[in-house]
Amino acid sequence: MAAPTPVVETTPIAEPLDNFLQQVVQTLHSAVNQGIQNMDNPQASEKIVKDCEEILAVIMQGDVKEWIG
């Protein structure tokens, strides 16, 4: 029998962080869809890729207080 999963207490920033990251994922999803639709337009696609890279760079920096401040 597997051990029961321990209950994890939420922190005060959990909900705003979840909301922020949900918006990030939705934004990236929209950008990717636009990029796919504009594959025949290299300039538009390149801008979309750069925008996605910028968003991901901010996320990778991990400054949560800045995101939800």
PDB file of N, CA, C, O and CB in Angstrom:
ATOM      1  N   MET A   1       0.834  -1.174   0.000  1.00  0.00           N
ATOM      2  CA  MET A   1       0.000   0.000   0.000  1.00  0.00           C
ATOM      3  C   MET A   1       0.885   1.244   0.000  1.00  0.00           C
ATOM      4  O   MET A   1       1.850   1.326   0.760  1.00  0.00           O
ATOM      5  CB  MET A   1      -0.952  -0.006   1.210  1.00  0.00           C
ATOM      6  N   ALA A   2       0.561   2.187  -0.832  1.00  0.00           N
ATOM      7  CA  ALA A   2       1.340   3.422  -0.938  1.00  0.00           C
ATOM      8  C   ALA A   2       1.070   4.325   0.260  1.00  0.00           C
ATOM      9  O   ALA A   2      -0.031   4.351   0.810  1.00  0.00           O
ATOM     10  CB  ALA A   2       1.011   4.163  -2.251  1.00  0.00           C
ATOM     11  N   ALA A   3       2.099   5.059   0.644  1.00  0.00           N
ATOM     12  CA  ALA A   3       1.946   6.007   1.752  1.00  0.00           C
ATOM     13  C   ALA A   3       1.036   7.152   1.322  1.00  0.00           C
ATOM     14  O   ALA A   3       1.083   7.580   0.169  1.00  0.00           O
ATOM     15  CB  ALA A   3       3.328   6.552   2.213  1.00  0.00           C
ATOM     16  N   PRO A   4       0.214   7.650   2.234  1.00  0.00           N
ATOM     17  CA  PRO A   4      -0.670   8.763   1.874  1.00  0.00           C
ATOM     18  C   PRO A   4       0.139  10.014   1.549  1.00  0.00           C
ATOM     19  O   PRO A   4       1.195  10.263   2.131  1.00  0.00           O
ATOM     20  CB  PRO A   4      -1.660   9.056   3.015  1.00  0.00           C
ATOM     21  N   THR A   5      -0.376  10.782   0.617  1.00  0.00           N
ATOM     22  CA  THR A   5       0.273  12.032   0.247  1.00  0.00           C
ATOM     23  C   THR A   5       0.069  13.049   1.355  1.00  0.00           C
ATOM     24  O   THR A   5      -1.061  13.274   1.787  1.00  0.00           O
ATOM     25  CB  THR A   5      -0.275  12.567  -1.095  1.00  0.00           C
ATOM     26  N   PRO A   6       1.153  13.669   1.822  1.00  0.00           N
ATOM     27  CA  PRO A   6       0.990  14.653   2.905  1.00  0.00           C
ATOM     28  C   PRO A   6       0.248  15.896   2.404  1.00  0.00           C
ATOM     29  O   PRO A   6       0.365  16.281   1.241  1.00  0.00           O
ATOM     30  CB  PRO A   6       2.369  15.055   3.483  1.00  0.00           C
ATOM     31  N   VAL A   7      -0.504  16.503   3.297  1.00  0.00           N
ATOM     32  CA  VAL A   7      -1.226  17.732   2.973  1.00  0.00           C
ATOM     33  C   VAL A   7      -0.231  18.878   2.980  1.00  0.00           C
ATOM     34  O   VAL A   7       0.552  19.034   3.917  1.00  0.00           O
ATOM     35  CB  VAL A   7      -2.394  17.995   3.980  1.00  0.00           C
ATOM     36  N   VAL A   8      -0.271  19.670   1.933  1.00  0.00           N
ATOM     37  CA  VAL A   8       0.631  20.806   1.819  1.00  0.00           C
ATOM     38  C   VAL A   8      -0.157  22.080   2.095  1.00  0.00           C
ATOM     39  O   VAL A   8      -1.187  22.338   1.472  1.00  0.00           O
ATOM     40  CB  VAL A   8       1.303  20.855   0.415  1.00  0.00           C
ATOM     41  N   GLU A   9       0.335  22.855   3.019  1.00  0.00           N
ATOM     42  CA  GLU A   9      -0.307  24.125   3.344  1.00  0.00           C
ATOM     43  C   GLU A   9      -0.017  25.131   2.230  1.00  0.00           C
ATOM     44  O   GLU A   9       1.103  25.196   1.724  1.00  0.00           O
ATOM     45  CB  GLU A   9       0.188  24.665   4.722  1.00  0.00           C
ATOM     46  N   THR A  10      -1.017  25.905   1.853  1.00  0.00           N
ATOM     47  CA  THR A  10      -0.778  26.942   0.849  1.00  0.00           C
ATOM     48  C   THR A  10      -0.169  28.167   1.517  1.00  0.00           C
ATOM     49  O   THR A  10      -0.355  28.402   2.711  1.00  0.00           O
ATOM     50  CB  THR A  10      -2.093  27.317   0.114  1.00  0.00           C
ATOM     51  N   THR A  11       0.550  28.928   0.736  1.00  0.00           N
ATOM     52  CA  THR A  11       1.149  30.157   1.241  1.00  0.00           C
ATOM     53  C   THR A  11       0.338  31.339   0.726  1.00  0.00           C
ATOM     54  O   THR A  11      -0.440  31.187  -0.215  1.00  0.00           O
ATOM     55  CB  THR A  11       2.644  30.275   0.813  1.00  0.00           C
ATOM     56  N   PRO A  12       0.507  32.504   1.321  1.00  0.00           N
ATOM     57  CA  PRO A  12      -0.275  33.670   0.878  1.00  0.00           C
ATOM     58  C   PRO A  12      -0.056  34.053  -0.586  1.00  0.00           C
ATOM     59  O   PRO A  12      -0.923  34.674  -1.200  1.00  0.00           O
ATOM     60  CB  PRO A  12       0.059  34.849   1.741  1.00  0.00           C
ATOM     61  N   ILE A  13       1.108  33.684  -1.150  1.00  0.00           N
ATOM     62  CA  ILE A  13       1.353  34.076  -2.540  1.00  0.00           C
ATOM     63  C   ILE A  13       0.913  33.023  -3.537  1.00  0.00           C
ATOM     64  O   ILE A  13       1.005  33.243  -4.744  1.00  0.00           O
ATOM     65  CB  ILE A  13       2.810  34.369  -2.742  1.00  0.00           C
ATOM     66  N   ALA A  14       0.435  31.878  -3.056  1.00  0.00           N
ATOM     67  CA  ALA A  14       0.089  30.781  -3.967  1.00  0.00           C
ATOM     68  C   ALA A  14      -0.970  31.193  -4.978  1.00  0.00           C
ATOM     69  O   ALA A  14      -0.795  30.963  -6.175  1.00  0.00           O
ATOM     70  CB  ALA A  14      -0.401  29.578  -3.176  1.00  0.00           C
ATOM     71  N   GLU A  15      -2.054  31.790  -4.530  1.00  0.00           N
ATOM     72  CA  GLU A  15      -3.132  32.143  -5.460  1.00  0.00           C
ATOM     73  C   GLU A  15      -2.716  33.217  -6.457  1.00  0.00           C
ATOM     74  O   GLU A  15      -2.932  33.037  -7.656  1.00  0.00           O
ATOM     75  CB  GLU A  15      -4.346  32.614  -4.688  1.00  0.00           C
ATOM     76  N   PRO A  16      -2.119  34.342  -6.007  1.00  0.00           N
ATOM     77  CA  PRO A  16      -1.694  35.321  -7.013  1.00  0.00           C
ATOM     78  C   PRO A  16      -0.630  34.786  -7.964  1.00  0.00           C
ATOM     79  O   PRO A  16      -0.606  35.152  -9.139  1.00  0.00           O
ATOM     80  CB  PRO A  16      -1.171  36.553  -6.331  1.00  0.00           C
ATOM     81  N   LEU A  17       0.247  33.921  -7.462  1.00  0.00           N
ATOM     82  CA  LEU A  17       1.274  33.334  -8.330  1.00  0.00           C
ATOM     83  C   LEU A  17       0.633  32.404  -9.350  1.00  0.00           C
ATOM     84  O   LEU A  17       0.986  32.433 -10.529  1.00  0.00           O
ATOM     85  CB  LEU A  17       2.326  32.569  -7.496  1.00  0.00           C
ATOM     86  N   ASP A  18      -0.304  31.583  -8.901  1.00  0.00           N
ATOM     87  CA  ASP A  18      -1.024  30.711  -9.838  1.00  0.00           C
ATOM     88  C   ASP A  18      -1.729  31.521 -10.910  1.00  0.00           C
ATOM     89  O   ASP A  18      -1.682  31.169 -12.089  1.00  0.00           O
ATOM     90  CB  ASP A  18      -2.038  29.841  -9.093  1.00  0.00           C
ATOM     91  N   ASN A  19      -2.386  32.608 -10.508  1.00  0.00           N
ATOM     92  CA  ASN A  19      -3.095  33.463 -11.472  1.00  0.00           C
ATOM     93  C   ASN A  19      -2.124  34.069 -12.478  1.00  0.00           C
ATOM     94  O   ASN A  19      -2.396  34.093 -13.678  1.00  0.00           O
ATOM     95  CB  ASN A  19      -3.862  34.582 -10.742  1.00  0.00           C
ATOM     96  N   PHE A  20      -0.991  34.557 -11.983  1.00  0.00           N
ATOM     97  CA  PHE A  20       0.001  35.161 -12.869  1.00  0.00           C
ATOM     98  C   PHE A  20       0.523  34.138 -13.867  1.00  0.00           C
ATOM     99  O   PHE A  20       0.584  34.409 -15.067  1.00  0.00           O
ATOM    100  CB  PHE A  20       1.163  35.749 -12.058  1.00  0.00           C
ATOM    101  N   LEU A  21       0.899  32.966 -13.374  1.00  0.00           N
ATOM    102  CA  LEU A  21       1.458  31.947 -14.265  1.00  0.00           C
ATOM    103  C   LEU A  21       0.413  31.434 -15.248  1.00  0.00           C
ATOM    104  O   LEU A  21       0.753  31.064 -16.372  1.00  0.00           O
ATOM    105  CB  LEU A  21       2.024  30.782 -13.452  1.00  0.00           C
ATOM    106  N   GLN A  22      -0.835  31.406 -14.846  1.00  0.00           N
ATOM    107  CA  GLN A  22      -1.902  31.023 -15.779  1.00  0.00           C
ATOM    108  C   GLN A  22      -1.983  32.042 -16.920  1.00  0.00           C
ATOM    109  O   GLN A  22      -2.136  31.664 -18.081  1.00  0.00           O
ATOM    110  CB  GLN A  22      -3.272  30.920 -15.040  1.00  0.00           C
ATOM    111  N   GLN A  23      -1.882  33.326 -16.589  1.00  0.00           N
ATOM    112  CA  GLN A  23      -1.891  34.358 -17.626  1.00  0.00           C
ATOM    113  C   GLN A  23      -0.679  34.221 -18.550  1.00  0.00           C
ATOM    114  O   GLN A  23      -0.795  34.419 -19.759  1.00  0.00           O
ATOM    115  CB  GLN A  23      -1.913  35.754 -16.989  1.00  0.00           C
ATOM    116  N   VAL A  24       0.466  33.888 -17.989  1.00  0.00           N
ATOM    117  CA  VAL A  24       1.677  33.703 -18.795  1.00  0.00           C
ATOM    118  C   VAL A  24       1.472  32.563 -19.786  1.00  0.00           C
ATOM    119  O   VAL A  24       1.779  32.700 -20.970  1.00  0.00           O
ATOM    120  CB  VAL A  24       2.904  33.420 -17.889  1.00  0.00           C
ATOM    121  N   VAL A  25       0.959  31.448 -19.303  1.00  0.00           N
ATOM    122  CA  VAL A  25       0.751  30.290 -20.170  1.00  0.00           C
ATOM    123  C   VAL A  25      -0.259  30.634 -21.270  1.00  0.00           C
ATOM    124  O   VAL A  25      -0.059  30.272 -22.429  1.00  0.00           O
ATOM    125  CB  VAL A  25       0.263  29.070 -19.344  1.00  0.00           C
ATOM    126  N   GLN A  26      -1.331  31.325 -20.913  1.00  0.00           N
ATOM    127  CA  GLN A  26      -2.327  31.713 -21.914  1.00  0.00           C
ATOM    128  C   GLN A  26      -1.719  32.658 -22.951  1.00  0.00           C
ATOM    129  O   GLN A  26      -2.007  32.543 -24.142  1.00  0.00           O
ATOM    130  CB  GLN A  26      -3.539  32.378 -21.237  1.00  0.00           C
ATOM    131  N   THR A  27      -0.886  33.583 -22.502  1.00  0.00           N
ATOM    132  CA  THR A  27      -0.231  34.518 -23.417  1.00  0.00           C
ATOM    133  C   THR A  27       0.709  33.782 -24.369  1.00  0.00           C
ATOM    134  O   THR A  27       0.712  34.038 -25.573  1.00  0.00           O
ATOM    135  CB  THR A  27       0.544  35.585 -22.630  1.00  0.00           C
ATOM    136  N   LEU A  28       1.501  32.872 -23.822  1.00  0.00           N
ATOM    137  CA  LEU A  28       2.413  32.097 -24.667  1.00  0.00           C
ATOM    138  C   LEU A  28       1.636  31.231 -25.653  1.00  0.00           C
ATOM    139  O   LEU A  28       2.029  31.106 -26.813  1.00  0.00           O
ATOM    140  CB  LEU A  28       3.333  31.217 -23.803  1.00  0.00           C
ATOM    141  N   HIS A  29       0.555  30.645 -25.205  1.00  0.00           N
ATOM    142  CA  HIS A  29      -0.270  29.812 -26.088  1.00  0.00           C
ATOM    143  C   HIS A  29      -0.812  30.654 -27.244  1.00  0.00           C
ATOM    144  O   HIS A  29      -0.764  30.224 -28.397  1.00  0.00           O
ATOM    145  CB  HIS A  29      -1.440  29.161 -25.297  1.00  0.00           C
ATOM    146  N   SER A  30      -1.317  31.829 -26.950  1.00  0.00           N
ATOM    147  CA  SER A  30      -1.831  32.723 -28.000  1.00  0.00           C
ATOM    148  C   SER A  30      -0.722  33.125 -28.963  1.00  0.00           C
ATOM    149  O   SER A  30      -0.918  33.149 -30.178  1.00  0.00           O
ATOM    150  CB  SER A  30      -2.466  33.980 -27.379  1.00  0.00           C
ATOM    151  N   ALA A  31       0.450  33.441 -28.404  1.00  0.00           N
ATOM    152  CA  ALA A  31       1.576  33.853 -29.252  1.00  0.00           C
ATOM    153  C   ALA A  31       2.003  32.727 -30.185  1.00  0.00           C
ATOM    154  O   ALA A  31       2.281  32.963 -31.361  1.00  0.00           O
ATOM    155  CB  ALA A  31       2.765  34.295 -28.387  1.00  0.00           C
ATOM    156  N   VAL A  32       2.056  31.519 -29.670  1.00  0.00           N
ATOM    157  CA  VAL A  32       2.434  30.381 -30.510  1.00  0.00           C
ATOM    158  C   VAL A  32       1.403  30.186 -31.613  1.00  0.00           C
ATOM    159  O   VAL A  32       1.767  29.944 -32.764  1.00  0.00           O
ATOM    160  CB  VAL A  32       2.570  29.093 -29.664  1.00  0.00           C
ATOM    161  N   ASN A  33       0.132  30.287 -31.279  1.00  0.00           N
ATOM    162  CA  ASN A  33      -0.908  30.166 -32.304  1.00  0.00           C
ATOM    163  C   ASN A  33      -0.752  31.231 -33.384  1.00  0.00           C
ATOM    164  O   ASN A  33      -0.890  30.938 -34.571  1.00  0.00           O
ATOM    165  CB  ASN A  33      -2.295  30.268 -31.668  1.00  0.00           C
ATOM    166  N   GLN A  34      -0.462  32.469 -32.973  1.00  0.00           N
ATOM    167  CA  GLN A  34      -0.254  33.541 -33.954  1.00  0.00           C
ATOM    168  C   GLN A  34       0.976  33.250 -34.805  1.00  0.00           C
ATOM    169  O   GLN A  34       0.972  33.481 -36.014  1.00  0.00           O
ATOM    170  CB  GLN A  34      -0.102  34.907 -33.245  1.00  0.00           C
ATOM    171  N   GLY A  35       2.022  32.744 -34.171  1.00  0.00           N
ATOM    172  CA  GLY A  35       3.234  32.417 -34.914  1.00  0.00           C
ATOM    173  C   GLY A  35       2.983  31.350 -35.960  1.00  0.00           C
ATOM    174  O   GLY A  35       3.493  31.430 -37.078  1.00  0.00           O
ATOM    175  N   ILE A  36       2.195  30.349 -35.593  1.00  0.00           N
ATOM    176  CA  ILE A  36       1.865  29.289 -36.548  1.00  0.00           C
ATOM    177  C   ILE A  36       1.043  29.849 -37.703  1.00  0.00           C
ATOM    178  O   ILE A  36       1.256  29.481 -38.858  1.00  0.00           O
ATOM    179  CB  ILE A  36       1.096  28.148 -35.850  1.00  0.00           C
ATOM    180  N   GLN A  37       0.106  30.736 -37.390  1.00  0.00           N
ATOM    181  CA  GLN A  37      -0.733  31.322 -38.426  1.00  0.00           C
ATOM    182  C   GLN A  37       0.055  32.246 -39.343  1.00  0.00           C
ATOM    183  O   GLN A  37      -0.339  32.469 -40.488  1.00  0.00           O
ATOM    184  CB  GLN A  37      -1.880  32.080 -37.797  1.00  0.00           C
ATOM    185  N   ASN A  38       1.174  32.789 -38.845  1.00  0.00           N
ATOM    186  CA  ASN A  38       1.977  33.729 -39.626  1.00  0.00           C
ATOM    187  C   ASN A  38       3.283  33.126 -40.114  1.00  0.00           C
ATOM    188  O   ASN A  38       4.249  33.851 -40.350  1.00  0.00           O
ATOM    189  CB  ASN A  38       2.268  34.956 -38.809  1.00  0.00           C
ATOM    190  N   MET A  39       3.324  31.815 -40.266  1.00  0.00           N
ATOM    191  CA  MET A  39       4.569  31.166 -40.695  1.00  0.00           C
ATOM    192  C   MET A  39       5.035  31.654 -42.061  1.00  0.00           C
ATOM    193  O   MET A  39       6.226  31.601 -42.369  1.00  0.00           O
ATOM    194  CB  MET A  39       4.386  29.660 -40.731  1.00  0.00           C
ATOM    195  N   ASP A  40       4.108  32.125 -42.872  1.00  0.00           N
ATOM    196  CA  ASP A  40       4.484  32.628 -44.191  1.00  0.00           C
ATOM    197  C   ASP A  40       4.996  34.068 -44.135  1.00  0.00           C
ATOM    198  O   ASP A  40       5.407  34.619 -45.156  1.00  0.00           O
ATOM    199  CB  ASP A  40       3.296  32.541 -45.136  1.00  0.00           C
ATOM    200  N   ASN A  41       4.974  34.676 -42.954  1.00  0.00           N
ATOM    201  CA  ASN A  41       5.462  36.040 -42.759  1.00  0.00           C
ATOM    202  C   ASN A  41       6.613  35.995 -41.742  1.00  0.00           C
ATOM    203  O   ASN A  41       6.377  36.084 -40.537  1.00  0.00           O
ATOM    204  CB  ASN A  41       4.302  36.999 -42.271  1.00  0.00           C
ATOM    205  N   PRO A  42       7.850  35.856 -42.223  1.00  0.00           N
ATOM    206  CA  PRO A  42       8.996  35.703 -41.317  1.00  0.00           C
ATOM    207  C   PRO A  42       9.160  36.854 -40.320  1.00  0.00           C
ATOM    208  O   PRO A  42       9.570  36.622 -39.183  1.00  0.00           O
ATOM    209  CB  PRO A  42      10.254  35.574 -42.125  1.00  0.00           C
ATOM    210  N   GLN A  43       8.850  38.076 -40.722  1.00  0.00           N
ATOM    211  CA  GLN A  43       9.007  39.203 -39.799  1.00  0.00           C
ATOM    212  C   GLN A  43       8.041  39.083 -38.626  1.00  0.00           C
ATOM    213  O   GLN A  43       8.432  39.284 -37.476  1.00  0.00           O
ATOM    214  CB  GLN A  43       8.784  40.535 -40.534  1.00  0.00           C
ATOM    215  N   ALA A  44       6.797  38.760 -38.907  1.00  0.00           N
ATOM    216  CA  ALA A  44       5.809  38.614 -37.844  1.00  0.00           C
ATOM    217  C   ALA A  44       6.174  37.437 -36.941  1.00  0.00           C
ATOM    218  O   ALA A  44       6.095  37.539 -35.717  1.00  0.00           O
ATOM    219  CB  ALA A  44       4.399  38.420 -38.437  1.00  0.00           C
ATOM    220  N   SER A  45       6.568  36.337 -37.543  1.00  0.00           N
ATOM    221  CA  SER A  45       6.936  35.159 -36.760  1.00  0.00           C
ATOM    222  C   SER A  45       8.148  35.433 -35.874  1.00  0.00           C
ATOM    223  O   SER A  45       8.196  34.999 -34.723  1.00  0.00           O
ATOM    224  CB  SER A  45       7.223  33.978 -37.685  1.00  0.00           C
ATOM    225  N   GLU A  46       9.112  36.147 -36.410  1.00  0.00           N
ATOM    226  CA  GLU A  46      10.320  36.462 -35.643  1.00  0.00           C
ATOM    227  C   GLU A  46       9.981  37.323 -34.429  1.00  0.00           C
ATOM    228  O   GLU A  46      10.516  37.100 -33.344  1.00  0.00           O
ATOM    229  CB  GLU A  46      11.352  37.180 -36.532  1.00  0.00           C
ATOM    230  N   LYS A  47       9.106  38.294 -34.601  1.00  0.00           N
ATOM    231  CA  LYS A  47       8.705  39.145 -33.481  1.00  0.00           C
ATOM    232  C   LYS A  47       7.985  38.323 -32.417  1.00  0.00           C
ATOM    233  O   LYS A  47       8.215  38.517 -31.223  1.00  0.00           O
ATOM    234  CB  LYS A  47       7.801  40.294 -33.969  1.00  0.00           C
ATOM    235  N   ILE A  48       7.136  37.428 -32.829  1.00  0.00           N
ATOM    236  CA  ILE A  48       6.408  36.591 -31.881  1.00  0.00           C
ATOM    237  C   ILE A  48       7.377  35.703 -31.098  1.00  0.00           C
ATOM    238  O   ILE A  48       7.231  35.541 -29.887  1.00  0.00           O
ATOM    239  CB  ILE A  48       5.362  35.728 -32.614  1.00  0.00           C
ATOM    240  N   VAL A  49       8.357  35.133 -31.783  1.00  0.00           N
ATOM    241  CA  VAL A  49       9.354  34.296 -31.109  1.00  0.00           C
ATOM    242  C   VAL A  49      10.145  35.129 -30.099  1.00  0.00           C
ATOM    243  O   VAL A  49      10.400  34.670 -28.986  1.00  0.00           O
ATOM    244  CB  VAL A  49      10.311  33.646 -32.142  1.00  0.00           C
ATOM    245  N   LYS A  50      10.530  36.331 -30.473  1.00  0.00           N
ATOM    246  CA  LYS A  50      11.267  37.209 -29.549  1.00  0.00           C
ATOM    247  C   LYS A  50      10.414  37.561 -28.340  1.00  0.00           C
ATOM    248  O   LYS A  50      10.915  37.580 -27.216  1.00  0.00           O
ATOM    249  CB  LYS A  50      11.717  38.495 -30.265  1.00  0.00           C
ATOM    250  N   ASP A  51       9.133  37.839 -28.556  1.00  0.00           N
ATOM    251  CA  ASP A  51       8.228  38.141 -27.437  1.00  0.00           C
ATOM    252  C   ASP A  51       8.149  36.955 -26.471  1.00  0.00           C
ATOM    253  O   ASP A  51       8.189  37.132 -25.254  1.00  0.00           O
ATOM    254  CB  ASP A  51       6.813  38.496 -27.963  1.00  0.00           C
ATOM    255  N   CYS A  52       8.037  35.760 -27.022  1.00  0.00           N
ATOM    256  CA  CYS A  52       7.986  34.551 -26.187  1.00  0.00           C
ATOM    257  C   CYS A  52       9.293  34.373 -25.412  1.00  0.00           C
ATOM    258  O   CYS A  52       9.279  34.022 -24.232  1.00  0.00           O
ATOM    259  CB  CYS A  52       7.709  33.302 -27.059  1.00  0.00           C
ATOM    260  N   GLU A  53      10.407  34.615 -26.074  1.00  0.00           N
ATOM    261  CA  GLU A  53      11.702  34.504 -25.402  1.00  0.00           C
ATOM    262  C   GLU A  53      11.805  35.479 -24.240  1.00  0.00           C
ATOM    263  O   GLU A  53      12.321  35.132 -23.177  1.00  0.00           O
ATOM    264  CB  GLU A  53      12.839  34.751 -26.391  1.00  0.00           C
ATOM    265  N   GLU A  54      11.309  36.711 -24.441  1.00  0.00           N
ATOM    266  CA  GLU A  54      11.341  37.713 -23.376  1.00  0.00           C
ATOM    267  C   GLU A  54      10.475  37.280 -22.188  1.00  0.00           C
ATOM    268  O   GLU A  54      10.884  37.413 -21.034  1.00  0.00           O
ATOM    269  CB  GLU A  54      10.864  39.075 -23.910  1.00  0.00           C
ATOM    270  N   ILE A  55       9.298  36.770 -22.475  1.00  0.00           N
ATOM    271  CA  ILE A  55       8.403  36.311 -21.404  1.00  0.00           C
ATOM    272  C   ILE A  55       9.071  35.183 -20.623  1.00  0.00           C
ATOM    273  O   ILE A  55       9.072  35.188 -19.392  1.00  0.00           O
ATOM    274  CB  ILE A  55       7.039  35.836 -21.984  1.00  0.00           C
ATOM    275  N   LEU A  56       9.633  34.227 -21.338  1.00  0.00           N
ATOM    276  CA  LEU A  56      10.277  33.094 -20.668  1.00  0.00           C
ATOM    277  C   LEU A  56      11.515  33.528 -19.885  1.00  0.00           C
ATOM    278  O   LEU A  56      11.799  32.959 -18.831  1.00  0.00           O
ATOM    279  CB  LEU A  56      10.661  32.027 -21.692  1.00  0.00           C
ATOM    280  N   ALA A  57      12.248  34.510 -20.371  1.00  0.00           N
ATOM    281  CA  ALA A  57      13.422  35.015 -19.649  1.00  0.00           C
ATOM    282  C   ALA A  57      13.003  35.623 -18.314  1.00  0.00           C
ATOM    283  O   ALA A  57      13.674  35.427 -17.300  1.00  0.00           O
ATOM    284  CB  ALA A  57      14.178  36.062 -20.499  1.00  0.00           C
ATOM    285  N   VAL A  58      11.901  36.355 -18.316  1.00  0.00           N
ATOM    286  CA  VAL A  58      11.395  36.944 -17.066  1.00  0.00           C
ATOM    287  C   VAL A  58      11.010  35.835 -16.086  1.00  0.00           C
ATOM    288  O   VAL A  58      11.329  35.910 -14.900  1.00  0.00           O
ATOM    289  CB  VAL A  58      10.171  37.870 -17.344  1.00  0.00           C
ATOM    290  N   ILE A  59      10.331  34.818 -16.583  1.00  0.00           N
ATOM    291  CA  ILE A  59       9.925  33.711 -15.724  1.00  0.00           C
ATOM    292  C   ILE A  59      11.158  32.997 -15.161  1.00  0.00           C
ATOM    293  O   ILE A  59      11.191  32.660 -13.977  1.00  0.00           O
ATOM    294  CB  ILE A  59       9.034  32.717 -16.506  1.00  0.00           C
ATOM    295  N   MET A  60      12.144  32.771 -15.983  1.00  0.00           N
ATOM    296  CA  MET A  60      13.342  32.056 -15.538  1.00  0.00           C
ATOM    297  C   MET A  60      14.147  32.850 -14.505  1.00  0.00           C
ATOM    298  O   MET A  60      14.894  32.262 -13.723  1.00  0.00           O
ATOM    299  CB  MET A  60      14.223  31.733 -16.733  1.00  0.00           C
ATOM    300  N   GLN A  61      14.002  34.178 -14.494  1.00  0.00           N
ATOM    301  CA  GLN A  61      14.672  34.982 -13.468  1.00  0.00           C
ATOM    302  C   GLN A  61      14.087  34.705 -12.087  1.00  0.00           C
ATOM    303  O   GLN A  61      14.783  34.806 -11.077  1.00  0.00           O
ATOM    304  CB  GLN A  61      14.557  36.479 -13.797  1.00  0.00           C
ATOM    305  N   GLY A  62      12.806  34.355 -12.053  1.00  0.00           N
ATOM    306  CA  GLY A  62      12.179  33.926 -10.803  1.00  0.00           C
ATOM    307  C   GLY A  62      11.885  34.997  -9.789  1.00  0.00           C
ATOM    308  O   GLY A  62      11.798  34.694  -8.599  1.00  0.00           O
ATOM    309  N   ASP A  63      11.725  36.248 -10.205  1.00  0.00           N
ATOM    310  CA  ASP A  63      11.444  37.335  -9.259  1.00  0.00           C
ATOM    311  C   ASP A  63       9.933  37.403  -8.977  1.00  0.00           C
ATOM    312  O   ASP A  63       9.232  38.280  -9.482  1.00  0.00           O
ATOM    313  CB  ASP A  63      11.960  38.702  -9.819  1.00  0.00           C
ATOM    314  N   VAL A  64       9.462  36.473  -8.175  1.00  0.00           N
ATOM    315  CA  VAL A  64       8.022  36.331  -7.916  1.00  0.00           C
ATOM    316  C   VAL A  64       7.437  37.596  -7.316  1.00  0.00           C
ATOM    317  O   VAL A  64       6.330  37.993  -7.682  1.00  0.00           O
ATOM    318  CB  VAL A  64       7.760  35.152  -6.983  1.00  0.00           C
ATOM    319  N   LYS A  65       8.151  38.237  -6.407  1.00  0.00           N
ATOM    320  CA  LYS A  65       7.626  39.454  -5.769  1.00  0.00           C
ATOM    321  C   LYS A  65       7.338  40.541  -6.788  1.00  0.00           C
ATOM    322  O   LYS A  65       6.374  41.292  -6.637  1.00  0.00           O
ATOM    323  CB  LYS A  65       8.612  39.976  -4.727  1.00  0.00           C
ATOM    324  N   GLU A  66       8.171  40.637  -7.834  1.00  0.00           N
ATOM    325  CA  GLU A  66       7.945  41.624  -8.887  1.00  0.00           C
ATOM    326  C   GLU A  66       6.696  41.270  -9.696  1.00  0.00           C
ATOM    327  O   GLU A  66       5.927  42.158 -10.065  1.00  0.00           O
ATOM    328  CB  GLU A  66       9.174  41.716  -9.814  1.00  0.00           C
ATOM    329  N   TRP A  67       6.491  39.996  -9.969  1.00  0.00           N
ATOM    330  CA  TRP A  67       5.360  39.569 -10.800  1.00  0.00           C
ATOM    331  C   TRP A  67       4.036  39.849 -10.135  1.00  0.00           C
ATOM    332  O   TRP A  67       3.098  40.307 -10.786  1.00  0.00           O
ATOM    333  CB  TRP A  67       5.464  38.096 -11.117  1.00  0.00           C
ATOM    334  N   ILE A  68       3.945  39.580  -8.844  1.00  0.00           N
ATOM    335  CA  ILE A  68       2.650  39.661  -8.176  1.00  0.00           C
ATOM    336  C   ILE A  68       2.543  40.867  -7.269  1.00  0.00           C
ATOM    337  O   ILE A  68       1.534  41.059  -6.590  1.00  0.00           O
ATOM    338  CB  ILE A  68       2.399  38.412  -7.381  1.00  0.00           C
ATOM    339  N   GLY A  69       3.613  41.701  -7.259  1.00  0.00           N
ATOM    340  CA  GLY A  69       3.699  42.862  -6.386  1.00  0.00           C
ATOM    341  C   GLY A  69       2.579  43.762  -6.544  1.00  0.00           C
ATOM    342  O   GLY A  69       2.515  44.790  -5.871  1.00  0.00           O
TER     343      GLY A  69
END
